[in-house]
């Protein structure tokens, strides 16, 4: 948890926007569900649907600038997040 906090602070200090930072950090919900599904040996339709819903919901909430015509670029500072 502390490593994640420090990485996020470094990324924000290097100029990553707060919305982009929140989106990248909220991807842990998607990663955890996918990893658990793979460990169980199968991916159910409910897992796929909930993962897609979580990903799209986080994108709509936290990437507003991109949806309004902005660009989503990936830089070195994003690696810290």
N, CA and C atoms as a LAMMPS dump frame, in Angstrom:
ITEM: TIMESTEP
0
ITEM: NUMBER OF ATOMS
243
ITEM: BOX BOUNDS ff ff ff
-5.0000000000000000e+02 5.0000000000000000e+02
-5.0000000000000000e+02 5.0000000000000000e+02
-5.0000000000000000e+02 5.0000000000000000e+02
ITEM: ATOMS id mol type element x y z
1 1 1 N 0.824 -1.183 0
2 1 2 C 0 0 0
3 1 3 C 0.871 1.249 0
4 2 1 N 1.916 1.241 0.799
5 2 2 C 2.809 2.396 0.865
6 2 3 C 3.536 2.603 -0.45
7 3 1 N 3.915 1.52 -1.114
8 3 2 C 4.609 1.636 -2.397
9 3 3 C 3.677 2.261 -3.438
10 4 1 N 2.422 1.869 -3.425
11 4 2 C 1.45 2.46 -4.341
12 4 3 C 1.24 3.932 -4.092
13 5 1 N 1.178 4.316 -2.833
14 5 2 C 1.008 5.725 -2.488
15 5 3 C 2.206 6.55 -2.94
16 6 1 N 3.399 6.044 -2.696
17 6 2 C 4.607 6.76 -3.095
18 6 3 C 4.681 6.871 -4.616
19 7 1 N 4.36 5.792 -5.304
20 7 2 C 4.365 5.828 -6.768
21 7 3 C 3.364 6.829 -7.319
22 8 1 N 2.195 6.884 -6.713
23 8 2 C 1.196 7.847 -7.164
24 8 3 C 1.656 9.273 -6.89
25 9 1 N 2.269 9.511 -5.752
26 9 2 C 2.773 10.848 -5.429
27 9 3 C 3.873 11.268 -6.4
28 10 1 N 4.748 10.341 -6.765
29 10 2 C 5.811 10.656 -7.733
30 10 3 C 5.2 10.976 -9.094
31 11 1 N 4.249 10.155 -9.536
32 11 2 C 3.604 10.39 -10.829
33 11 3 C 2.885 11.724 -10.877
34 12 1 N 2.165 12.061 -9.817
35 12 2 C 1.475 13.348 -9.773
36 12 3 C 2.472 14.497 -9.755
37 13 1 N 3.592 14.31 -9.062
38 13 2 C 4.621 15.33 -9.024
39 13 3 C 5.295 15.54 -10.374
40 14 1 N 5.289 14.513 -11.211
41 14 2 C 5.905 14.614 -12.532
42 14 3 C 4.94 15.164 -13.578
43 15 1 N 3.715 15.48 -13.155
44 15 2 C 2.793 16.142 -14.073
45 15 3 C 1.639 15.311 -14.593
46 16 1 N 1.435 14.114 -14.098
47 16 2 C 0.29 13.32 -14.52
48 16 3 C -0.966 13.965 -13.934
49 17 1 N -2.012 14.058 -14.728
50 17 2 C -3.258 14.635 -14.258
51 17 3 C -3.922 13.765 -13.204
52 18 1 N -4.692 14.397 -12.335
53 18 2 C -5.319 13.643 -11.248
54 18 3 C -6.359 12.655 -11.755
55 19 1 N -7.087 13.007 -12.812
56 19 2 C -8.069 12.084 -13.371
57 19 3 C -7.426 10.852 -13.966
58 20 1 N -6.331 11.062 -14.682
59 20 2 C -5.601 9.936 -15.269
60 20 3 C -5.005 9.061 -14.175
61 21 1 N -4.498 9.697 -13.125
62 21 2 C -3.943 8.952 -12.003
63 21 3 C -5.009 8.109 -11.321
64 22 1 N -6.171 8.694 -11.122
65 22 2 C -7.269 7.95 -10.485
66 22 3 C -7.722 6.787 -11.349
67 23 1 N -7.746 6.98 -12.668
68 23 2 C -8.155 5.897 -13.563
69 23 3 C -7.172 4.74 -13.501
70 24 1 N -5.886 5.044 -13.576
71 24 2 C -4.876 3.987 -13.542
72 24 3 C -4.933 3.244 -12.212
73 25 1 N -5.106 3.977 -11.114
74 25 2 C -5.17 3.331 -9.805
75 25 3 C -6.453 2.527 -9.621
76 26 1 N -7.533 2.951 -10.261
77 26 2 C -8.78 2.201 -10.127
78 26 3 C -8.78 0.929 -10.973
79 27 1 N -7.801 0.781 -11.835
80 27 2 C -7.701 -0.445 -12.626
81 27 3 C -7.396 -1.667 -11.769
82 28 1 N -7.038 -1.454 -10.511
83 28 2 C -6.798 -2.599 -9.636
84 28 3 C -8.052 -3.452 -9.488
85 29 1 N -9.222 -2.845 -9.576
86 29 2 C -10.48 -3.59 -9.508
87 29 3 C -10.552 -4.569 -10.665
88 30 1 N -10.18 -4.121 -11.844
89 30 2 C -10.211 -4.97 -13.028
90 30 3 C -9.155 -6.062 -12.923
91 31 1 N -7.945 -5.697 -12.521
92 31 2 C -6.87 -6.675 -12.432
93 31 3 C -7.165 -7.763 -11.406
94 32 1 N -7.709 -7.381 -10.264
95 32 2 C -8.009 -8.371 -9.221
96 32 3 C -9.066 -9.355 -9.7
97 33 1 N -10.117 -8.865 -10.352
98 33 2 C -11.164 -9.781 -10.821
99 33 3 C -10.647 -10.717 -11.905
100 34 1 N -9.812 -10.23 -12.785
101 34 2 C -9.266 -11.077 -13.846
102 34 3 C -8.296 -12.108 -13.269
103 35 1 N -7.446 -11.696 -12.348
104 35 2 C -6.507 -12.636 -11.731
105 35 3 C -7.253 -13.719 -10.963
106 36 1 N -8.278 -13.343 -10.22
107 36 2 C -9.07 -14.339 -9.481
108 36 3 C -9.77 -15.302 -10.43
109 37 1 N -10.259 -14.795 -11.543
110 37 2 C -10.917 -15.668 -12.514
111 37 3 C -9.932 -16.654 -13.123
112 38 1 N -8.733 -16.193 -13.451
113 38 2 C -7.727 -17.1 -14.007
114 38 3 C -7.288 -18.137 -12.982
115 39 1 N -7.184 -17.743 -11.722
116 39 2 C -6.789 -18.704 -10.686
117 39 3 C -7.867 -19.739 -10.457
118 40 1 N -9.124 -19.356 -10.67
119 40 2 C -10.226 -20.306 -10.519
120 40 3 C -10.305 -21.259 -11.702
121 41 1 N -9.645 -20.899 -12.805
122 41 2 C -9.623 -21.781 -13.959
123 41 3 C -10.686 -21.479 -14.984
124 42 1 N -11.548 -20.504 -14.728
125 42 2 C -12.576 -20.15 -15.699
126 42 3 C -12.987 -18.698 -15.479
127 43 1 N -13.462 -18.118 -16.559
128 43 2 C -13.974 -16.752 -16.486
129 43 3 C -15.453 -16.813 -16.835
130 44 1 N -16.276 -16.483 -15.874
131 44 2 C -17.718 -16.539 -16.113
132 44 3 C -18.187 -15.297 -16.848
133 45 1 N -19.386 -15.388 -17.396
134 45 2 C -19.965 -14.223 -18.078
135 45 3 C -20.187 -13.084 -17.099
136 46 1 N -20.534 -13.418 -15.874
137 46 2 C -20.745 -12.383 -14.866
138 46 3 C -19.449 -11.629 -14.569
139 47 1 N -18.329 -12.356 -14.529
140 47 2 C -17.036 -11.71 -14.305
141 47 3 C -16.684 -10.803 -15.473
142 48 1 N -16.892 -11.269 -16.682
143 48 2 C -16.61 -10.442 -17.856
144 48 3 C -17.484 -9.192 -17.875
145 49 1 N -18.766 -9.365 -17.592
146 49 2 C -19.686 -8.222 -17.609
147 49 3 C -19.342 -7.218 -16.515
148 50 1 N -19.051 -7.706 -15.318
149 50 2 C -18.738 -6.786 -14.228
150 50 3 C -17.397 -6.094 -14.445
151 51 1 N -16.436 -6.786 -15.043
152 51 2 C -15.15 -6.177 -15.355
153 51 3 C -15.313 -5.083 -16.402
154 52 1 N -16.086 -5.351 -17.441
155 52 2 C -16.327 -4.337 -18.477
156 52 3 C -17.08 -3.142 -17.908
157 53 1 N -18.038 -3.399 -17.048
158 53 2 C -18.808 -2.318 -16.429
159 53 3 C -17.92 -1.468 -15.519
160 54 1 N -17.064 -2.105 -14.738
161 54 2 C -16.162 -1.365 -13.853
162 54 3 C -15.178 -0.527 -14.652
163 55 1 N -14.637 -1.08 -15.721
164 55 2 C -13.677 -0.368 -16.552
165 55 3 C -14.325 0.826 -17.248
166 56 1 N -15.493 0.614 -17.838
167 56 2 C -16.153 1.722 -18.534
168 56 3 C -16.643 2.783 -17.556
169 57 1 N -17.133 2.383 -16.4
170 57 2 C -17.576 3.355 -15.402
171 57 3 C -16.435 4.211 -14.893
172 58 1 N -15.304 3.591 -14.626
173 58 2 C -14.136 4.347 -14.173
174 58 3 C -13.652 5.295 -15.265
175 59 1 N -13.699 4.848 -16.501
176 59 2 C -13.264 5.707 -17.607
177 59 3 C -14.178 6.92 -17.746
178 60 1 N -15.481 6.719 -17.663
179 60 2 C -16.409 7.845 -17.779
180 60 3 C -16.26 8.83 -16.624
181 61 1 N -16.014 8.317 -15.433
182 61 2 C -15.901 9.198 -14.274
183 61 3 C -14.582 9.946 -14.21
184 62 1 N -13.503 9.302 -14.602
185 62 2 C -12.177 9.849 -14.333
186 62 3 C -11.42 10.344 -15.554
187 63 1 N -11.912 10.056 -16.742
188 63 2 C -11.228 10.503 -17.955
189 63 3 C -12.092 11.483 -18.74
190 64 1 N -12.723 12.404 -18.043
191 64 2 C -13.628 13.356 -18.676
192 64 3 C -12.977 14.193 -19.75
193 65 1 N -11.734 14.601 -19.552
194 65 2 C -11.042 15.417 -20.551
195 65 3 C -10.84 14.691 -21.863
196 66 1 N -10.614 13.402 -21.805
197 66 2 C -10.418 12.61 -23.015
198 66 3 C -11.733 12.511 -23.776
199 67 1 N -12.825 12.336 -23.053
200 67 2 C -14.124 12.2 -23.688
201 67 3 C -14.591 13.513 -24.309
202 68 1 N -14.034 14.632 -23.879
203 68 2 C -14.403 15.931 -24.423
204 68 3 C -13.465 16.382 -25.531
205 69 1 N -12.723 15.492 -26.098
206 69 2 C -11.851 15.832 -27.21
207 69 3 C -10.384 15.906 -26.855
208 70 1 N -10.03 15.665 -25.622
209 70 2 C -8.622 15.67 -25.226
210 70 3 C -7.927 14.411 -25.698
211 71 1 N -6.648 14.322 -25.441
212 71 2 C -5.9 13.146 -25.866
213 71 3 C -5.468 12.343 -24.641
214 72 1 N -5.352 11.061 -24.832
215 72 2 C -4.883 10.164 -23.785
216 72 3 C -3.495 9.686 -24.186
217 73 1 N -2.483 10.327 -23.652
218 73 2 C -1.12 9.958 -23.986
219 73 3 C -0.51 9.181 -22.823
220 74 1 N 0.457 8.349 -23.14
221 74 2 C 1.148 7.557 -22.12
222 74 3 C 2.582 8.053 -22.058
223 75 1 N 3.018 8.382 -20.841
224 75 2 C 4.361 8.902 -20.664
225 75 3 C 5.133 8.151 -19.59
226 76 1 N 6.338 8.589 -19.344
227 76 2 C 7.212 7.945 -18.37
228 76 3 C 6.61 8.063 -16.966
229 77 1 N 6.002 9.189 -16.65
230 77 2 C 5.437 9.399 -15.316
231 77 3 C 4.295 8.424 -15.026
232 78 1 N 3.627 7.924 -16.075
233 78 2 C 2.535 6.968 -15.875
234 78 3 C 3.034 5.645 -15.31
235 79 1 N 4.279 5.321 -15.531
236 79 2 C 4.841 4.069 -15.034
237 79 3 C 4.895 4.052 -13.509
238 80 1 N 5 5.221 -12.892
239 80 2 C 5.04 5.29 -11.431
240 80 3 C 3.683 5.031 -10.807
241 81 1 N 2.627 5.237 -11.565
242 81 2 C 1.296 5.036 -11.029
243 81 3 C 0.993 3.573 -10.979
